[in-house]
Amino acid sequence: MQNFRQYKNENTIEFSTDPDKNVTIVLGVNTSGKTTIVQAFNWCLYETTTFKSRDMLLNSEVAASLPENGYAMVRVQIVLEHENKEYTIVRSQRFTKVSQSNKVRGDRTSLSVSFKEPNGNSFPIMAYECQNTINKILPAGLSDYFFFDGERIQDINNKKDVVSAVRGLMGLDVAKVAVDHLDPNKSSSVIRKLQSELRGSSDDETKKYQQNLDRSINRLEECKNRLVQIDSEIAFAKSERERLSEVLRGTAEVRNLQNRRDELSRNKLGAEAGIKESQDRFMTDFNRDYFTFFIQPLLGRAQKVLAESNKQIEGIPEMNAKAIDYIIKRGKCICGCDLTKNQGAIENIEYEKSLLPPQHIGTMVRSFKGYCNMLVSQGKSASLRKTILLDYTSIRRFQRSVGQIADELKSISEKIKELGSVNVSQIENDNIANERNLENKLRQRGNTETEIDSLQKSIDDLNKLINGLAAQCERNALLRREIEYATAVYEWFRESYDRQEIEVKQDLLESVNKIFKKMYHGSRQITIDDSYHIQLITNVGDEKITTDESKGLEAVKNFSFITGLVELARNRARLVEKSPFSNEPDIHTTEPYPIVMDAPFSNVDEIHINNISSILPEIAEQVILIVMNKDWTYAEKTMGDKVGASYYIEKVNNSDTYSAIRRA
């Protein structure tokens, strides 16, 4: 580091690469520049920092000493090994003292990357590929898990990009990109582009269907994303319900009332399920017989009109005028008579033609009478009225049950409030608000699922219509074949990815819980949801409930998650995957990463410091700890024999703006 924040002039740290002594310790007091070292990693690799004055990275003393129009350089260089190559990454920025204003302004940063082959030959990376090269070594989305501030470790579980981070670390991101690249439900996918070419036509109808399809697909994506968010909110509301219920059950004066409420809540769920089942049955019965049922009143009126009709009902059933024209044209009757020699026969046939539709309505009336009689006969045997009445009665019975349960639940809530305890009343108010929020989210989920089903049906229908039009064109044959191939590849990738992600989640859960048990002694354990967010649970009887967490316990939990990720990445890097298509090793493998921690022990006690210190050197390939002396005093007892390099940060002349790194 050169002139980077507190580090005036040039400061160098050589991290230990000894596999048996894989820990490097950097000791420093507050405001000496411990966090700045982690920020130097982030700035060099990704041009990001979390300093309040992000634009001013030049050491303050150097900046103050610049003459008018004078300049100084800020520079950070990282040398690392990746895939048996030595990379040198350098980011620099020039700062100039602006004339007359006495302010220092920074130019755009400059980034260079080069690598050295095992044979000693060095090669520079083209400027436009430098950042991509860094992201291939360690994607920016993963950086927070390997360069992080221990004082903010509680934020780890709240990161929005945790899913992509885990996928990248476990080598699943390539498969996910392939799935997204082909996904027919994404507007920018390969399959959608092929379908767009397939449907490309000047035909206005095709264009209209295509526009409707694009709108439906975009809306479907929005709904699916919203459904994921709603599920997350529902899960939180349910965990909050369990927490509040547990608190209320733990209060002696409301225990019986709360137990009764729990029973009623279960009954309410059953009644609501009964409503849904009865409504589904109602719709099925209705859709089966509704036409025959509703047509009955009209049939009586139609039959009366037909009976009073004075039209002569003649004509040959099922015969039409086109058949007569064909017989006359060929000159031979179906009876064998030669019409070319019998004018009288032709005249009789022409008369029969006049009695047929569309010339004569009588034949149509007779046919329609028969159809009406058939519908009347079906109506007499139809049992829709009785069936619908039974279905509706069932719906109302369950609805009354839900209403009665809701009334009793409300009564119980009022009784709990009347007990007079301020804490109980507040908890109950929170419980009521949470229940209201949960019902609202469940209703939103149902509406969203209904819209998703409707959109999916619309997409399927539009695809059928468009494919039907496109199939008429011979030039689409090749495109249809390509779509079939792409769809088969997509299905293979998706199934493979889903299977691998399930394995990763299971392996990660086992690794995290194994480490958590070593760090924390108790009955709690960790769960990981589909978004890779972690929670602590404990067993209460046959139930598993979420538990409150102190800052120390939360830090241990999040430490377990991070070290579990590191261990899993390291284990997967050792594992040689086999391709399903051959015996060659899979080219998509992960690599173990170092872990750089600033103030890792800030929120944990002495016991947990010892536990963490014993685990880190075993889990990570390389450990770099930037700590205060007071924390290292505890950690050294356990980790001291694993230290391969030690440094301390010295405040030069006790300055807050000038620090130097010394080898211990």
Secondary structure as GFF3:
##gff-version 3
##sequence-region A 1 664
A	DSSP	beta_strand	2	4	.	.	.	ID=ss1
A	DSSP	beta_strand	7	10	.	.	.	ID=ss2
A	DSSP	beta_strand	23	27	.	.	.	ID=ss3
A	DSSP	alpha_helix	34	46	.	.	.	ID=ss4
A	DSSP	alpha_helix	60	65	.	.	.	ID=ss5
A	DSSP	beta_strand	71	82	.	.	.	ID=ss6
A	DSSP	beta_strand	85	97	.	.	.	ID=ss7
A	DSSP	beta_strand	104	106	.	.	.	ID=ss8
A	DSSP	beta_strand	110	116	.	.	.	ID=ss9
A	DSSP	beta_strand	122	124	.	.	.	ID=ss10
A	DSSP	three_ten_helix	127	129	.	.	.	ID=ss11
A	DSSP	alpha_helix	130	137	.	.	.	ID=ss12
A	DSSP	alpha_helix	140	143	.	.	.	ID=ss13
A	DSSP	beta_strand	147	149	.	.	.	ID=ss14
A	DSSP	three_ten_helix	150	158	.	.	.	ID=ss15
A	DSSP	alpha_helix	162	169	.	.	.	ID=ss16
A	DSSP	alpha_helix	173	182	.	.	.	ID=ss17
A	DSSP	alpha_helix	190	199	.	.	.	ID=ss18
A	DSSP	alpha_helix	204	249	.	.	.	ID=ss19
A	DSSP	three_ten_helix	252	254	.	.	.	ID=ss20
A	DSSP	alpha_helix	255	307	.	.	.	ID=ss21
A	DSSP	alpha_helix	321	330	.	.	.	ID=ss22
A	DSSP	three_ten_helix	339	341	.	.	.	ID=ss23
A	DSSP	alpha_helix	343	354	.	.	.	ID=ss24
A	DSSP	alpha_helix	361	381	.	.	.	ID=ss25
A	DSSP	alpha_helix	384	418	.	.	.	ID=ss26
A	DSSP	alpha_helix	422	470	.	.	.	ID=ss27
A	DSSP	three_ten_helix	474	476	.	.	.	ID=ss28
A	DSSP	alpha_helix	477	519	.	.	.	ID=ss29
A	DSSP	beta_strand	525	528	.	.	.	ID=ss30
A	DSSP	beta_strand	534	540	.	.	.	ID=ss31
A	DSSP	beta_strand	543	546	.	.	.	ID=ss32
A	DSSP	alpha_helix	551	574	.	.	.	ID=ss33
A	DSSP	beta_strand	595	598	.	.	.	ID=ss34
A	DSSP	alpha_helix	606	619	.	.	.	ID=ss35
A	DSSP	beta_strand	623	627	.	.	.	ID=ss36
A	DSSP	alpha_helix	629	639	.	.	.	ID=ss37
A	DSSP	three_ten_helix	640	642	.	.	.	ID=ss38
A	DSSP	beta_strand	643	651	.	.	.	ID=ss39
A	DSSP	three_ten_helix	652	654	.	.	.	ID=ss40
A	DSSP	beta_strand	659	663	.	.	.	ID=ss41
###
